[in-house]
Amino acid sequence: MYFNNRRPATEPVYADTVIWQCSECNCWSRKEFVSDDNPKCPMCNSKMHEETKKIRIE
């Protein structure tokens, strides 16, 4: 009876998003949140490069 109140499971929705990825560590940031044209990693100060990543949006 307790389990009858659950919502039906839905599939997560992912979207391709442009990000800045660090070349040295695992740090990344969405492009729309970075104001610099050639950003450096806030964690290790290395150069970052542009990539596309699938991010869950729902």
C-alpha positions in Angstrom: 0.0 0.0 0.0 2.9 2.4 0.7 4.4 1.7 -2.7 1.2 2.6 -4.6 1.8 6.3 -4.1 5.0 6.4 -6.1 5.3 8.5 -9.2 6.1 6.5 -12.4 9.8 6.4 -13.2 10.8 8.7 -16.1 13.9 8.6 -18.2 16.4 11.4 -17.5 16.8 13.9 -20.3 20.3 14.9 -21.4 21.5 17.7 -23.7 24.7 18.4 -25.5 26.3 21.5 -23.8 29.5 23.4 -24.7 31.9 23.4 -21.8 35.5 24.5 -20.9 37.5 21.3 -19.8 40.8 21.6 -18.0 43.7 19.9 -19.8 45.3 18.7 -16.5 42.6 17.9 -13.9 39.0 16.9 -14.0 37.6 20.4 -13.6 35.1 21.8 -16.2 32.6 24.7 -16.4 29.7 25.5 -18.8 30.7 28.0 -21.4 27.9 30.4 -20.6 29.3 30.8 -17.0 32.8 31.8 -18.2 33.5 35.4 -19.3 37.1 34.9 -20.5 38.0 33.9 -24.0 41.0 31.8 -22.9 40.2 30.7 -19.4 42.5 29.1 -16.9 41.4 26.3 -14.5 40.4 27.7 -11.1 41.7 24.6 -9.4 45.2 24.0 -11.0 45.6 27.2 -13.2 46.1 25.1 -16.3 44.8 25.9 -19.8 41.2 24.9 -20.6 39.9 23.8 -24.0 36.4 23.9 -25.4 34.4 20.6 -25.6 30.9 19.3 -25.7 29.4 17.2 -22.8 26.1 15.6 -22.3 24.5 17.1 -19.2 21.3 16.0 -17.5 18.7 18.7 -17.7 15.7 16.9 -16.2 
